[in-house]
Amino acid sequence: MSRRQEIVELIEEHGFQSVTTLARKFGVDASTIRRDLERLAEDKRIRRTHGGAAPAEPVAPLNATGTQLREKQAIGAATADRILENQTVLLDSGSTCLEVARHLDHSRLTVVTHDLLVGLEISRKPRINLVFIGGELLPGATSMWGPASLQQLENMRINVAVFGAGAVMDDGIYASSSYSIELKRKMRSVAAEAFFVADSTKFGREALFKVFGFEDFTAGITDDGIDPIRAARWPIPLIRASTKNDAEASGISRRA
């Protein structure tokens, strides 16, 4: 995958990325990143902003396909299957967590989120109670953050939290931006257990900021693109959602 394509995917997945952050991630100087961003903006693949770049569309439509769609749909279905009736579930931001929201068809459930798209998806499900975490809107993104968000979380108790991942490295979950690290850690602190969701392309990627270690999770949920032997050696259970066909899309295989 080319550097420019990776830049586009990072921005689509996580919103605004600064020139400095991108330069550190790819090991190049700032002028090289600026040229990349200018070319991508000319091609209308991103939107150039002061100090960096944001998605071409500030808020993606609910039916946006994005990349790795089939894999993310399978992960969304497998994750939704692990959520029980009457639970309170916290959903992180990002396209994979959005797929989790789309697959929730429970009769009695409360969903807490700080992401606009996830919140809008849940609002279309009248049997699910939605609690939205307020605050400030992250630049070029769809998620909220800031002191108001942290204060709201202080008084919550969550059964299970589901977190997205910008990159899955050998020692934990990483992000390319530090904006929401404090908020994500606060989310984890109020949850009894947590899962991370990440398609197989996220494994082996590199990012600058560590958000969580694997000890923070009960399990990870990915697709069957990751090698089963590698999955079996992971420090926590790694659930592989099948993408082979529609009948198997919600199937999972776990290490013994």
C-alpha positions in Angstrom: 0.0 0.0 0.0 1.4 3.4 -0.9 2.0 6.1 1.6 -0.7 8.4 0.1 -3.3 5.6 0.3 -2.4 5.0 3.9 -2.8 8.7 4.6 -6.2 8.7 3.1 -7.3 5.6 5.2 -6.0 7.1 8.4 -7.9 10.3 7.8 -11.1 8.5 6.8 -10.9 6.3 9.8 -9.8 8.8 12.5 -10.5 12.3 11.1 -8.1 15.2 11.2 -4.4 14.3 11.1 -1.7 16.9 11.6 1.3 17.3 9.3 3.6 16.6 12.3 1.8 13.4 13.3 1.9 12.1 9.7 5.6 13.0 9.3 6.5 11.0 12.5 4.3 8.1 11.5 5.9 7.7 8.0 9.4 8.7 8.9 9.6 11.6 6.4 9.9 15.3 6.7 7.0 17.7 7.0 7.5 19.1 3.4 7.1 15.6 2.0 3.8 15.2 3.8 2.6 18.6 2.7 3.2 17.6 -0.9 1.3 14.4 -0.3 -1.6 16.3 1.2 -1.7 18.9 -1.5 -1.8 16.2 -4.2 -4.5 14.3 -2.4 -6.5 17.5 -1.9 -6.2 18.2 -5.7 -7.6 14.7 -6.3 -10.4 15.5 -3.8 -9.5 12.5 -1.7 -9.0 14.6 1.5 -9.7 18.2 2.6 -6.7 20.3 3.3 -6.9 22.3 6.6 -4.6 24.5 8.6 -1.7 22.3 9.9 -3.0 19.0 8.4 -5.9 17.4 6.6 -9.4 16.1 7.3 -11.8 13.8 5.4 -13.1 15.0 2.1 -16.6 15.1 3.6 -16.7 16.4 7.2 -19.4 13.8 8.1 -19.7 10.7 6.1 -23.2 9.5 5.1 -24.6 6.6 7.1 -24.5 4.3 4.0 -20.8 5.0 3.3 -18.9 1.9 2.3 -15.3 2.7 3.1 -12.5 0.2 2.9 -12.6 -3.5 4.1 -16.4 -3.3 4.2 -17.1 -7.0 4.1 -14.6 -7.6 6.9 -16.0 -4.9 9.0 -19.6 -6.2 8.5 -18.5 -9.6 9.7 -16.8 -8.2 12.7 -19.8 -6.1 13.5 -22.1 -9.1 13.4 -19.7 -11.2 15.5 -19.4 -8.5 18.1 -23.2 -7.9 18.3 -23.7 -11.6 18.9 -21.6 -11.3 22.0 -23.7 -8.5 23.5 -26.5 -9.7 25.8 -30.0 -8.4 26.4 -30.3 -5.8 29.2 -26.6 -4.8 29.0 -25.3 -1.3 28.9 -22.8 -1.1 26.0 -20.3 1.6 25.2 -19.4 1.9 21.5 -16.3 3.8 20.4 -16.0 5.9 17.2 -14.9 4.5 13.8 -16.3 2.6 10.9 -16.0 -0.8 12.5 -17.8 0.3 15.7 -20.5 1.7 13.3 -20.9 -1.8 11.9 -21.4 -3.1 15.4 -24.2 -0.6 15.9 -25.8 -1.6 12.6 -25.9 -5.2 13.7 -27.5 -4.6 17.1 -31.1 -5.9 17.0 -31.7 -6.5 20.7 -35.0 -5.8 22.4 -33.6 -4.4 25.6 -30.3 -2.6 25.4 -28.7 0.7 26.3 -26.0 2.0 24.1 -23.6 4.8 25.1 -21.4 6.5 22.5 -19.6 9.7 21.8 -19.7 9.3 18.0 -22.3 11.1 15.9 -22.7 8.4 13.2 -23.0 5.6 15.8 -25.5 7.7 17.7 -27.6 8.3 14.6 -27.6 4.6 13.7 -28.8 3.7 17.2 -31.4 6.4 17.1 -33.1 4.5 14.2 -33.6 1.5 16.5 -36.6 2.3 18.8 -36.1 -0.7 21.1 -32.5 0.5 22.0 -32.0 3.2 24.6 -29.3 5.8 23.4 -27.1 7.8 25.8 -24.9 10.3 24.0 -21.7 11.6 25.5 -21.4 15.4 24.8 -18.5 17.7 24.6 -16.6 19.3 21.7 -16.5 17.9 18.2 -13.1 16.7 17.2 -11.6 18.5 14.2 -12.8 16.9 10.9 -14.2 13.9 12.8 -17.6 12.7 14.1 -16.7 12.1 17.7 -16.8 14.3 20.8 -14.2 14.8 23.4 -13.1 17.2 26.2 -13.7 17.9 29.9 -17.5 17.7 29.5 -17.2 14.2 28.0 -14.9 13.1 30.9 -17.2 14.5 33.5 -20.3 12.8 32.0 -18.5 9.4 32.1 -17.6 9.8 35.8 -21.1 8.8 36.9 -21.6 5.9 34.4 -21.1 2.2 34.9 -20.9 0.1 31.7 -21.2 -3.7 31.3 -19.1 -3.9 28.1 -17.1 -1.4 26.0 -16.2 -1.9 22.4 -13.2 0.0 21.1 -11.9 0.5 17.6 -8.2 0.4 16.7 -6.1 2.5 14.4 -3.2 0.0 14.6 -2.7 -3.3 16.5 0.9 -3.7 17.4 2.7 -6.3 19.4 2.1 -4.6 22.8 -1.4 -3.1 22.3 -3.7 -0.8 20.5 -2.3 2.4 19.0 -3.7 5.6 17.5 -2.3 8.1 15.0 -3.6 11.1 17.0 -3.5 11.8 20.7 -6.8 13.8 20.8 -9.1 11.2 22.4 -6.6 9.0 24.4 -7.7 10.4 27.7 -11.4 9.9 26.9 -10.9 6.3 25.7 -9.1 5.4 28.9 -11.8 7.0 30.9 -14.4 4.9 28.9 -12.4 1.8 29.7 -12.2 2.6 33.4 -16.0 2.7 33.8 -16.6 -0.6 31.9 -16.6 -4.1 33.5 -15.1 -5.6 30.4 -13.9 -4.6 26.9 -13.3 -5.9 23.4 -11.4 -4.3 20.6 -12.5 -4.6 17.0 -10.1 -4.3 14.1 -10.0 -5.7 10.6 -6.9 -7.8 9.7 -5.2 -4.9 7.8 -4.8 -3.1 11.2 -2.4 -5.8 12.5 1.2 -4.9 11.9 0.4 -1.3 11.1 2.4 1.3 13.1 1.0 4.4 14.9 2.5 6.9 17.2 0.4 6.8 20.4 -0.3 3.8 22.6 -3.9 3.8 23.9 -4.3 0.4 25.6 -2.3 -2.7 26.4 -3.9 -6.1 25.7 -4.5 -6.6 29.4 -7.3 -4.1 29.1 -9.4 -6.4 26.9 -11.3 -9.7 27.4 -10.7 -10.4 23.7 -10.1 -8.9 20.3 -12.5 -9.4 17.3 -11.1 -9.4 13.8 -11.8 -11.1 10.4 -10.5 -14.4 8.9 -7.8 -12.5 6.9 -5.5 -12.9 9.9 -3.5 -16.2 10.0 -5.1 -18.6 12.4 -1.7 -19.7 13.8 -0.8 -16.1 14.5 -4.2 -15.6 16.1 -3.7 -18.6 18.4 -0.5 -17.1 19.6 -2.0 -13.7 20.5 -1.7 -12.8 24.2 -5.5 -12.6 24.6 -8.3 -14.6 22.7 -8.6 -13.4 19.2 -12.0 -14.0 17.6 -11.9 -14.4 13.8 -15.2 -13.5 12.1 -15.8 -15.4 8.9 -16.2 -13.5 5.6 -16.7 -16.5 3.4 -20.4 -16.0 2.6 -23.5 -14.4 4.0 -24.5 -17.5 5.9 -21.1 -17.6 7.7 -20.7 -13.8 8.1 -21.5 -14.0 11.8 -19.5 -17.2 12.5 -16.5 -17.1 14.8 -13.7 -19.3 15.7 -11.8 -19.0 18.9 -8.5 -20.4 20.0 -8.8 -23.3 22.4 
